[in-house]
Amino acid sequence: MPITLEQIRRFLGRPLQDPYGRTFGKVVGINANLKDEVTGVGIEVGNGEFVQCPGDRVTISADTLVLAPTWKVEAEEFRKEFDVVTRRLKALDELFSVGDIQKDVYEDMRKQHEDAINELKSKRKSILDTLSQRSSTLNTQLRQLQTHLAGNKMFHASGEFDDQSYKAVSDAIDTGLVRAMAERKEVDSIFGYLSKLDSSSTVPAPATQTPVAAPTPAPSAASQPKDQVMVLHVRET
C-alpha cells in the first residue's frame, strides 16, 4: 500500500536510512498525487547532492523513514510476479487436462502466460547482473574496512593511537562491518534464489487432456446367469 503524505510529512527535514541502518541522506521534498499517495521523495545525500527516489522505495519502520535499495525492490517485484504466473500456469494446465477448459481458450490463455514468463526471464537476468555488481562493491568495502581495522590495531599497539581515539574508530568500523555483511548476506541470498530459477523458469510443455474411459455398462437381465437348480430323483424300493 502506498505511503500517504499525511504519514510521511513528519519526516521532512529528517534523515532517512537504508534497511541496514546506514544514513542515506536528509528528506528535503515530497511529491504526492491527488490521492495523497507519495510518488517521490527528494533527498540531500551526504556529499551535498540531491536525488529523487520513487515513492515505492520508501517505508516507515517505527519512527524511522527507510529507503530500500533499487535491487531489493526489483527482486521483490520479480518474486511476486514469477510466483503468480507459475501458479496460474499450473492451474491452467490442470484444468485443461481434465477437460474443464476448451482447447482454443486454453491455448490463448497459455500463450499469454508463456509471454509473461519470457519477459520475466529478461528481467531476471538484469537483476542478477545488478546483484553481482552490488556484491562485488560490498566485498570491496568489507576488505577496506578490515584493512583499516587491522591498521588501527597496529597503530594502537605501537602507541601511536590513544585508547579514546582507537575505541571511537573501532566502534565505527565494527558497525560498518555489521551493516555491510548484513546487506551482502541478503544480496547473496536473493542471487542464489534467482540463480536456481534458471532451469525451473523454462516454460513447461502444454498439457494434454486425459481421455475419460467410458463407464462399463451393467449386464442386462437376459445376460445374467440364472441360478442353477438341482433335481433329486427318489426311487422307492
C-alpha positions in Angstrom: 0.0 0.0 0.0 1.4 3.4 -0.9 2.5 5.7 1.8 0.4 8.9 2.1 1.6 12.5 2.5 -0.1 12.5 6.0 2.1 9.6 7.1 5.4 10.9 5.7 5.4 14.7 6.2 6.7 14.5 9.7 10.0 13.2 8.3 10.6 16.3 6.2 14.0 17.7 7.1 14.9 14.5 9.0 17.4 11.8 7.9 16.4 8.6 6.4 18.2 5.2 6.5 18.7 2.2 4.3 17.4 -1.2 5.7 20.7 -1.9 7.3 20.8 1.2 9.5 23.1 3.4 7.4 22.1 7.0 7.0 21.4 7.7 3.3 20.6 11.4 3.5 18.0 14.0 4.5 14.4 14.4 3.3 14.1 17.8 1.6 11.0 17.3 -0.5 7.9 15.1 -1.0 5.8 14.6 -4.1 2.2 13.3 -3.9 -0.6 12.7 -6.3 -4.3 13.8 -5.9 -5.0 10.7 -3.9 -2.4 11.9 -1.3 -0.1 9.0 -2.2 3.6 9.7 -2.1 5.1 9.4 -5.6 8.6 10.6 -4.9 11.0 11.8 -2.2 13.7 14.4 -2.6 16.8 13.6 -0.7 20.0 15.5 0.1 22.7 12.9 0.2 25.9 13.1 2.2 28.0 14.8 -0.4 25.6 17.7 -0.9 23.9 16.4 -4.0 20.2 15.9 -4.4 18.5 12.8 -5.7 14.8 12.0 -6.4 13.7 8.5 -5.3 10.4 6.8 -6.2 7.8 6.7 -3.5 7.5 2.9 -3.6 11.0 2.6 -2.3 10.1 4.3 1.0 8.7 2.6 4.0 8.2 3.6 7.7 9.7 1.4 10.4 8.9 2.5 13.9 10.0 6.2 13.9 12.4 5.9 11.0 11.9 6.5 7.3 13.6 3.7 5.4 14.7 3.8 1.7 15.0 0.3 0.2 17.8 -0.3 -2.4 16.7 -0.5 -6.0 17.9 -4.1 -6.3 15.7 -5.1 -3.4 12.6 -3.5 -4.8 13.1 -5.1 -8.2 13.9 -8.5 -6.8 10.7 -8.5 -4.6 8.6 -7.4 -7.5 10.1 -10.2 -9.7 9.5 -12.8 -7.0 5.8 -11.9 -6.7 5.2 -11.8 -10.5 7.0 -15.1 -11.0 5.1 -16.8 -8.2 1.8 -15.6 -9.6 2.4 -16.5 -13.3 3.8 -20.0 -12.4 0.9 -20.8 -10.1 -1.7 -19.7 -12.7 0.0 -21.6 -15.5 0.0 -24.8 -13.4 -3.7 -24.3 -12.6 -4.5 -23.7 -16.2 -2.8 -26.9 -17.3 -4.6 -28.9 -14.6 -8.0 -27.5 -15.6 -7.4 -28.3 -19.3 -6.1 -31.8 -18.6 -9.4 -32.8 -17.0 -11.5 -31.1 -19.7 -12.7 -28.1 -17.7 -11.4 -25.6 -20.3 -12.0 -25.6 -24.1 -8.8 -26.1 -26.1 -8.9 -22.8 -28.0 -9.5 -20.8 -24.8 -6.7 -22.8 -23.1 -4.2 -22.1 -25.9 -4.9 -18.4 -25.9 -4.5 -18.1 -22.1 -1.4 -20.2 -22.0 0.2 -18.1 -24.7 -0.3 -15.0 -22.6 1.3 -16.6 -19.6 4.2 -18.0 -21.6 4.9 -14.5 -22.9 4.9 -13.2 -19.3 7.4 -15.9 -18.3 9.7 -15.0 -21.2 9.6 -11.3 -20.1 10.4 -12.3 -16.6 13.4 -14.2 -17.8 14.9 -11.0 -19.3 14.1 -9.1 -16.1 15.7 -11.9 -14.0 19.0 -11.6 -16.0 19.1 -7.8 -15.4 18.5 -8.3 -11.7 21.2 -10.9 -11.4 23.7 -8.5 -13.1 22.8 -5.8 -10.6 23.1 -8.1 -7.7 26.5 -9.3 -8.9 27.8 -5.8 -9.2 26.5 -4.9 -5.7 28.1 -8.0 -4.2 31.4 -7.0 -5.7 31.1 -3.5 -4.3 30.3 -4.8 -0.8 33.2 -7.2 -0.9 35.5 -4.2 -1.7 34.0 -2.2 1.1 34.4 -5.1 3.6 38.0 -5.5 2.5 38.7 -1.8 3.0 37.1 -1.8 6.5 39.0 -4.9 7.6 42.3 -3.3 6.4 41.5 -0.1 8.3 40.7 -2.1 11.4 43.9 -4.0 11.2 45.9 -0.8 10.7 44.2 0.8 13.7 45.1 -2.1 15.9 48.7 -1.9 14.8 48.8 1.9 15.5 47.2 1.4 18.9 49.5 -1.4 19.8 52.5 0.7 18.8 51.3 3.6 21.0 50.5 5.9 18.0 46.8 5.9 18.7 45.5 6.6 22.2 42.8 4.5 23.7 39.9 7.0 23.2 40.7 7.6 19.5 41.2 3.9 18.9 37.9 3.0 20.5 35.9 5.6 18.6 37.2 4.5 15.2 37.0 0.8 16.1 33.3 1.1 17.0 32.6 2.9 13.8 34.3 0.2 11.7 32.6 -2.6 13.6 29.2 -1.0 12.9 30.2 -0.6 9.2 31.2 -4.2 9.0 28.0 -5.5 10.5 25.9 -3.4 8.2 27.8 -4.3 5.1 27.8 -8.0 5.9 24.0 -7.9 6.5 23.5 -6.4 3.1 25.9 -8.8 1.4 24.1 -11.8 3.1 20.7 -10.6 1.7 22.2 -9.9 -1.8 23.8 -13.4 -1.9 20.5 -15.0 -0.7 18.5 -13.3 -3.4 21.1 -14.1 -6.0 21.0 -17.8 -5.1 17.2 -17.9 -5.3 17.2 -16.3 -8.8 20.0 -18.5 -10.0 18.1 -21.6 -9.1 15.2 -20.5 -11.3 17.5 -21.0 -14.4 16.1 -24.4 -15.1 12.7 -24.2 -13.4 11.8 -21.0 -15.2 11.6 -22.8 -18.6 8.1 -22.8 -19.8 6.7 -26.4 -19.3 5.2 -28.3 -22.3 1.5 -27.8 -22.8 -0.8 -30.1 -21.0 -2.8 -32.9 -22.8 -6.3 -33.9 -22.0 -6.6 -37.2 -20.2 -9.2 -39.4 -22.0 -12.0 -40.3 -19.8 -12.8 -44.0 -20.0 -16.5 -44.8 -20.8 -18.3 -46.5 -17.9 -18.7 -50.2 -18.3 -22.4 -51.0 -18.8 -24.1 -53.2 -16.3 -25.0 -56.6 -17.6 -28.6 -57.0 -18.7 -31.0 -59.3 -17.0 -31.0 -61.6 -20.1 -27.2 -62.0 -19.9 -27.1 -62.6 -16.2 -26.6 -66.3 -15.4 -29.6 -67.9 -13.8 -29.4 -69.7 -10.6 -28.9 -73.4 -11.2 -31.5 -75.9 -9.9 -30.5 -79.4 -8.7 -33.2 -82.0 -9.1 -33.1 -85.1 -7.0 -35.0 -88.3 -8.1 -36.1 -90.6 -5.2 -36.5 -94.2 -6.1 -38.8 -96.4 -4.0 -37.7 -99.9 -3.2 
